[in-house]
């Protein structure tokens, strides 16, 4: 008894958001091959269900993207003759290439999002810089922190400079 093979699922779940150029190209070719019956999928599969499965996204995402396209249509395979079988093999090769390009771009986008998230987390974990404090205070109109900081900095720098001056003069 064989178990059905499940398609891989993206770790974060279903795809959402903006469509990449690679995803659109892949989708249009899937639709074209679906319409002429060159795919090795079960007869009667709906276009929307098929695309949702291949693109690993919610069916509503497809409906929103392709308004006006009839998604209720069901798959009808083409006649199995030598010419169509060659066309099916060719379509499969083309779709594999487009799917690989789409997957690579998707992986790059995921890596980019992950890097941005890590950068945000690092910024949130770090203590605020004096620039950030100045920006926040300036927005509030409160500049008293600047005076206190300047006084503290000038006191500490004058005490350190006077101690360095006294040590310099004692050595001469």
N, C-alpha and C positions, 0 to 999 in steps of 0.2 A: 504494500500500500504506500503510495507516494504522498508526501505532504506538499501543499501548495507553497510556491516560492513567493515570499513577500518582497516588494520593492524596498530599497533602502529608505530610511526615514532620516531627515535632517535632525540633528540632535536637539535643536531649539524648537522643533515642531514644524508646523506648516509654514511655508514661505508667505511673507507678507510684504506690503510696501511697494516701492517703485519697481517697475519692470526695467530690466537691463536690455540693451540692444540685442545681446546674445539670446536672451530668453524670448524676446519677440520673434527673432528670426527662426528659432527652433519651433516655436508655437505655430507660426504661419506654415511652415513646411509640414508639421504634424497634421494641421487642418487640411492642407492640400492632399496629402497622401491618404488621409481618412476619407475625404470626399470621393476619391477615385478607387478606393478599396484595395490599396496596395500594402496594407498593414497585416501583421500576423496577430490579430486580436479577435476575440469572440464576436460572432455575428450578433447584431442587436445592441452592442455597446453604444451608449449615447456619447456624443462628441464632448459634452461638458464633463461627464464622468471620466472619459478617457484623458482629457487634458489635465483635469485635476489630479489624476493619478500620476501622469508623467511629469508634471511640473511640481508635484508635492505641495499643492496649495489648496485653499478652500475653493469650492465651486463658485461662490459668490465673487471672489476676486476675478475669476475668468469672466463671469457675466458682466461685471462692471467695466472691465477692460474692453470687451468686444461687444458693446451695445449694438443691437441691430443684427447680429449674427444669429442664425437659427441654431440653437444648441440642442433642440429636442430630436434632431435627426439621429437615426440609428445606423450603425455601421453595416454596410453590405459589401462583402468581399468581391473583388473582381473575379471574372472567369479565370480558372486556373489553366492557362495554356502556356506554351514555351515563351512567348513574347512577354506576357504578363509576369511570369515567374522571374524572368531577367529583370524586369522593371521593379519587382518586389525586392530583389536582392540589392539592386542599385539604390532604392529608396531606403532600405535598412542601413546600408553603408553611409549614405548621406546623413541620415538621422543620428547615427552613432557619432559622426564627426561634430554635428551641431550640438548634440547633447554634451559631448566632452568639452566643447568651448563654453557652453552655458555653465556646466559644473565648475570649470576652472574659474570663470568670472565670479560665480557665486561664492566659491571658496575665498577668492581674493577679497570680496566684499565682507565676508564674515571675519576674516583676519583684520581688515581695516576697522570694523566695528569693535572688535575685541581690543585692539590696540588703543582706540579712542576711549573705550570704557576703562582700561587700565590707567590711562593718563588722567582721566577725570577722578578716579578713585585715589590716585597718588596726590593729586592737587587737594582733594578734600581731606586727606589724612595729614598733609603737611601743615605746620603752623602758618598763620597768615604772614605774608611778607609786609615790610613797612609800606611798600607801594600799595598793597591791597588794603591795608589799614587806612592809608591816606585817601584812597579812592572811596572807601566806605564813609569816612568822616566827612569828606568833601561833599558827598551826596547828602549827608545829614546837615551840612552847614556848620558842623562843629569843628573848629580848628584848634580847640584848646589842647588837644593831644599833641599838636605840633609844637606848641610853646613848651609843654612839659618835656617832650622828647629833646628839644633843642637845649633846654636848660640842663637836663641830665647829661646829654652828650658834651655840652661845653664844660660842665663841671668835671666830668670824668676826663676829658681831654686836657683841660687846664691843669688838673692835679697831676696827670701823668706827664704833661710837658714841664710843669714846674719841678717835678721830681727828677726828670731827665736833665733839666737845666742845672739843678743843684748838684746832681752827680757829675755833670760835665765841668762845672766850675770848681768842684772839690778836687778833680783830677788834674786841673791845670795849675 
